[in-house]
Amino acid sequence: MGQAKPRGPYAGTPARKAEIVRAARESFAENGYAKASLRDIADRAGITHTGLVHHFRNKDELLAEVLAERDSEEWQQGLAQVDSLDQLAPYLGELIRHHQKAPELMRLWIELAAAASRPDHPAHTYFVERYERGRAQFAEGLHDEAAHGKLREDLSPERAAILFHAVLNGLQLQWVLDPDLDIIGPVNDFVRMLLDRDDR
């Protein structure tokens, strides 16, 4: 006889959680965060409402997980596609166009990031660590560029990393408010500004 399959709410937990997160991502994108319900997400994931709350207590937890998964996917894509400043602007343009296909997720990310600025918000620690990690990783990549004279001499990698996140997030916020606004052009302009004067 073969081994008995595990039973109960924790059976196949990693795969089950991944399915719930996928279902939540679809529901948030289609319905918006406010209108998405845990029951709809459970239906999409093929489980009961009770089964879902064994893994995620509420929509806030699910939204944070959806955004964390998206962050991880995009970071891996960036590592695979960008190994120099020359490749950064084309990659960012592609990434922004991808985000613009799911404006509701972009809007939810902006709203959650603002709400998480409160120290008592459940996603506060995640966002603090996310920005710390993002700045450190971006600055680390720029150190090689600086060593080869490709980064502006009057701008440190650490300060460039802070500016990078401010520009990217600020432009996406402006686009959510005005979808006709071109934000890819300004991203390209910003990347050119990072380059040493002789390279522009």
C-alpha positions in Angstrom: 0.0 0.0 0.0 1.2 3.5 -0.7 1.6 6.2 1.9 -1.6 7.8 3.1 -2.0 11.4 1.8 -1.8 14.1 4.5 -5.1 15.3 5.7 -6.3 18.5 7.3 -5.9 22.2 6.6 -2.1 22.1 6.5 -2.0 19.3 3.8 0.2 20.6 1.0 0.6 23.9 2.7 3.2 25.6 0.3 1.3 24.6 -2.8 -2.1 25.5 -1.2 -0.8 29.0 -0.1 0.6 29.6 -3.6 -2.8 28.8 -5.1 -4.5 31.1 -2.7 -2.1 34.0 -3.5 -2.7 33.4 -7.2 -6.5 33.5 -6.7 -6.1 36.7 -4.5 -4.0 38.4 -7.2 -6.7 37.7 -9.8 -9.5 38.8 -7.5 -7.8 42.1 -6.5 -7.0 42.9 -10.1 -10.5 42.2 -11.3 -12.6 43.5 -8.4 -10.3 46.0 -6.6 -9.2 45.4 -3.0 -12.4 46.8 -1.4 -14.8 44.6 -3.4 -12.7 41.5 -3.4 -14.0 39.0 -0.8 -12.3 36.1 1.0 -15.1 33.9 -0.2 -14.5 34.8 -3.8 -10.8 34.2 -3.4 -11.5 30.8 -1.7 -13.8 29.8 -4.6 -11.1 30.7 -7.1 -8.6 28.6 -5.1 -10.9 25.7 -4.9 -11.1 25.6 -1.1 -13.6 26.6 1.6 -13.6 30.0 3.4 -12.6 28.2 6.5 -9.7 26.5 4.7 -8.5 29.9 3.5 -8.4 31.5 6.9 -6.2 28.7 8.2 -3.5 30.2 5.9 -4.4 33.9 5.8 -6.4 35.6 8.6 -7.6 38.6 6.5 -7.3 40.4 3.2 -4.5 42.6 4.5 -2.3 39.6 4.9 -3.2 38.3 1.5 -2.5 41.7 -0.2 0.9 41.9 1.5 1.7 38.4 0.3 0.5 39.2 -3.3 2.7 42.3 -3.4 5.7 40.5 -1.8 5.4 37.8 -4.5 5.3 40.4 -7.2 8.3 42.1 -5.7 10.2 38.8 -5.7 9.3 38.0 -9.3 10.3 41.4 -10.5 13.6 41.3 -8.6 14.5 38.0 -10.2 13.6 39.3 -13.6 15.7 42.3 -13.0 18.7 40.2 -12.0 18.3 38.1 -15.2 17.9 41.0 -17.6 20.0 43.9 -16.2 23.7 43.8 -15.5 24.6 47.4 -16.4 23.1 50.9 -16.5 22.8 50.6 -20.2 20.1 47.9 -19.8 18.3 49.6 -16.9 16.1 52.0 -18.8 14.8 49.4 -21.3 14.0 47.0 -18.5 12.2 49.7 -16.4 10.2 50.7 -19.5 9.0 47.1 -19.9 8.3 46.8 -16.2 6.2 49.9 -16.1 4.2 48.8 -19.2 3.6 45.5 -17.4 2.3 47.4 -14.3 0.1 49.6 -16.4 -1.8 46.5 -17.6 -2.9 45.9 -14.0 -3.6 49.4 -12.8 -5.6 48.2 -9.8 -2.6 46.3 -8.4 -0.5 49.5 -8.9 -3.1 51.5 -7.1 -3.3 49.0 -4.2 0.4 49.0 -3.8 0.6 52.8 -3.5 -2.3 52.8 -1.0 -0.8 50.0 1.1 2.6 51.7 1.1 1.1 54.9 2.3 -0.9 53.2 5.0 2.1 51.1 6.1 3.9 54.3 7.0 2.2 54.0 10.4 4.3 52.0 12.8 1.3 50.1 14.0 0.2 49.0 10.5 0.5 45.2 9.9 2.6 45.8 6.7 4.9 48.4 8.3 7.9 46.1 8.9 7.5 44.6 5.5 7.7 47.9 3.7 10.6 49.2 5.9 12.6 46.1 5.1 11.6 46.1 1.5 12.9 49.6 0.9 16.1 48.9 2.9 16.7 45.8 0.9 15.9 47.5 -2.4 18.2 50.4 -1.7 21.1 48.1 -0.7 20.7 45.9 -3.7 20.5 48.8 -6.2 23.5 50.5 -4.6 25.5 47.3 -4.7 24.9 47.0 -8.4 25.9 50.6 -9.0 29.2 50.2 -7.2 30.6 48.3 -10.2 29.3 51.0 -12.5 31.0 53.7 -10.4 34.3 51.7 -10.3 34.3 51.8 -14.2 33.5 55.5 -14.3 30.0 55.1 -15.6 28.2 56.7 -12.7 28.2 60.5 -12.1 31.2 61.4 -10.0 29.1 63.7 -7.8 26.5 61.0 -7.0 27.2 58.1 -4.7 25.6 54.7 -5.3 23.7 55.0 -2.1 22.2 58.4 -2.9 21.4 57.2 -6.4 19.5 54.2 -4.9 17.3 56.5 -2.8 16.6 58.7 -5.8 15.8 55.7 -8.0 13.0 54.5 -5.7 11.7 58.0 -5.2 11.5 58.6 -9.0 10.0 55.2 -9.9 7.4 55.2 -7.1 6.5 58.9 -7.6 6.0 58.5 -11.4 3.8 55.5 -10.9 1.7 57.5 -8.5 1.4 60.3 -11.0 0.3 57.8 -13.7 -2.4 56.3 -11.4 -3.8 59.9 -11.0 -3.4 60.7 -14.8 -3.2 57.6 -17.0 -2.5 59.7 -20.1 0.8 60.8 -18.6 4.0 59.5 -20.2 6.2 58.2 -17.4 8.5 56.0 -19.4 10.2 59.0 -21.0 11.0 60.5 -17.6 12.4 57.2 -16.4 14.7 57.1 -19.4 15.8 60.7 -18.6 16.5 59.8 -15.0 18.7 56.9 -15.9 20.7 59.1 -18.3 21.1 61.6 -15.5 22.8 58.8 -13.5 25.5 58.4 -16.1 28.8 60.2 -16.1 28.6 63.4 -18.2 31.0 62.0 -20.8 28.7 59.0 -21.4 25.5 60.9 -22.0 
